[in-house]
Amino acid sequence: MDLLKVAEQTFAVDNEVPDFKAGDTITVHYKIKEGEKERIQMYRGVVLQRRGAGTTETFTVRKMSGNVGVERIFPLKSPFIDKIEINKFGRVRRARLFYLRSRTGKKARIKERRF
């Protein structure tokens, strides 16, 4: 086995992750260390993509902060992710939603999937 894969498997944390995909609005509870203190910061936004497989899988979340769009890439198996909540299920027809970067306001809305 490759040495890099061995290291990835030893440090990977197998936390409970809900089944989400591109277009869903999620809240990521992320642990942040500031010196000695540790706190949980919530990051809520739309999932633009999921990529990779296994321990190297990542997902990109985009939110609007003021008038500026902010994107953050989270590793799915990160020990710093406390939990992931799904707020809305989006109905989209593609797996990568990079077209949302150029849209603002009502044009950037995503229809909701209902169950």
Backbone torsions as a table, in degrees:
resi	resn	phi	psi	omega
1	MET	NA	148.2	-179.4
2	ASP	-66.9	141.9	-178.1
3	LEU	-64.8	-34.2	178.6
4	LEU	-66.7	-39.3	178.3
5	LYS	-67.3	-35.0	177.8
6	VAL	-64.5	-43.2	179.3
7	ALA	-66.2	-39.3	178.9
8	GLU	-63.7	-40.9	-178.1
9	GLN	-70.7	-31.1	-179.9
10	THR	-72.8	-33.5	-178.2
11	PHE	-94.0	-7.4	-178.7
12	ALA	-72.3	139.4	177.6
13	VAL	-109.0	128.4	-178.6
14	ASP	-95.8	83.6	179.9
15	ASN	-96.0	160.0	-179.3
16	GLU	-71.2	119.0	-179.5
17	VAL	-118.9	125.3	176.6
18	PRO	-68.9	162.7	-178.5
19	ASP	-84.1	101.8	178.6
20	PHE	-126.8	161.2	179.5
21	LYS	-144.2	-175.6	-178.1
22	ALA	-62.5	137.6	-179.4
23	GLY	101.2	-18.8	179.3
24	ASP	-77.6	147.6	174.0
25	THR	-98.3	121.2	-176.1
26	ILE	-127.9	161.9	172.2
27	THR	-118.9	122.1	179.3
28	VAL	-102.9	120.9	175.8
29	HIS	-91.6	109.6	-170.0
30	TYR	-115.1	130.5	179.4
31	LYS	-80.3	131.2	179.7
32	ILE	-124.3	130.3	177.3
33	LYS	-100.7	127.5	175.1
34	GLU	-125.0	95.5	-176.0
35	GLY	68.9	-119.2	178.7
36	GLU	-86.8	-23.7	-173.9
37	LYS	-84.5	152.4	175.6
38	GLU	-132.7	131.0	179.5
39	ARG	-134.9	167.2	179.3
40	ILE	-110.7	125.4	178.9
41	GLN	-110.6	136.4	-179.8
42	MET	-97.4	136.0	-180.0
43	TYR	-126.2	109.2	-176.3
44	ARG	-111.4	129.5	179.3
45	GLY	-172.3	-172.6	-178.4
46	VAL	-94.4	136.5	177.5
47	VAL	-77.1	120.6	178.3
48	LEU	-86.2	-37.0	-178.0
49	GLN	-162.5	159.0	165.4
50	ARG	-123.0	135.3	-179.4
51	ARG	-143.6	157.5	179.9
52	GLY	89.2	-178.3	179.8
53	ALA	-151.0	153.6	176.4
54	GLY	71.0	-134.4	-176.6
55	THR	-76.8	-15.6	-178.4
56	THR	-100.3	14.2	-178.5
57	GLU	-71.1	136.1	179.4
58	THR	-129.6	162.6	173.5
59	PHE	-140.6	146.8	-177.6
60	THR	-108.1	130.3	-179.7
61	VAL	-119.3	132.7	-179.7
62	ARG	-118.0	132.6	175.4
63	LYS	-134.9	160.2	176.3
64	MET	-98.0	123.2	177.3
65	SER	-114.7	99.6	-171.9
66	GLY	73.3	-119.6	176.4
67	ASN	-108.6	8.1	-174.6
68	VAL	-111.4	132.9	176.1
69	GLY	-81.8	131.3	-178.4
70	VAL	-121.7	128.8	177.8
71	GLU	-115.7	144.3	178.3
72	ARG	-139.0	138.5	179.6
73	ILE	-103.6	124.1	-179.5
74	PHE	-111.7	134.0	167.9
75	PRO	-73.6	135.2	-175.2
76	LEU	-68.8	-35.4	-177.6
77	LYS	-97.4	28.7	-177.6
78	SER	-75.5	138.9	175.3
79	PRO	-72.7	-12.2	-179.0
80	PHE	-85.3	-12.6	176.9
81	ILE	-82.6	118.2	179.7
82	ASP	-78.7	-52.4	175.7
83	LYS	-160.4	164.1	178.2
84	ILE	-126.3	126.2	177.4
85	GLU	-111.1	139.7	174.5
86	ILE	-97.1	121.6	-179.7
87	ASN	-92.4	-43.3	179.1
88	LYS	-142.7	145.1	173.1
89	PHE	-96.9	123.5	-178.9
90	GLY	-95.0	148.1	177.7
91	ARG	-106.3	102.0	180.0
92	VAL	-127.3	163.8	-174.8
93	ARG	-112.0	9.8	178.2
94	ARG	-142.7	164.8	-173.4
95	ALA	-91.6	-18.7	-179.0
96	ARG	-126.2	120.8	-172.5
97	LEU	-106.5	50.6	-178.0
98	PHE	-71.8	-14.8	178.1
99	TYR	-68.1	-16.6	178.2
100	LEU	-69.0	-18.8	-178.9
101	ARG	-64.6	-32.9	-176.4
102	SER	-94.9	3.4	-176.7
103	ARG	-116.7	144.6	178.1
104	THR	-135.2	161.2	174.8
105	GLY	70.1	-137.6	-176.1
106	LYS	-68.6	-24.7	-179.8
107	LYS	-70.7	-20.3	-177.5
108	ALA	-93.6	7.4	-179.0
109	ARG	-75.7	150.0	177.9
110	ILE	-121.1	133.0	177.9
111	LYS	-65.8	154.2	-176.3
112	GLU	-99.9	136.7	173.2
113	ARG	-81.4	133.9	178.3
114	ARG	-113.8	147.2	-179.2
115	PHE	-116.7	NA	NA
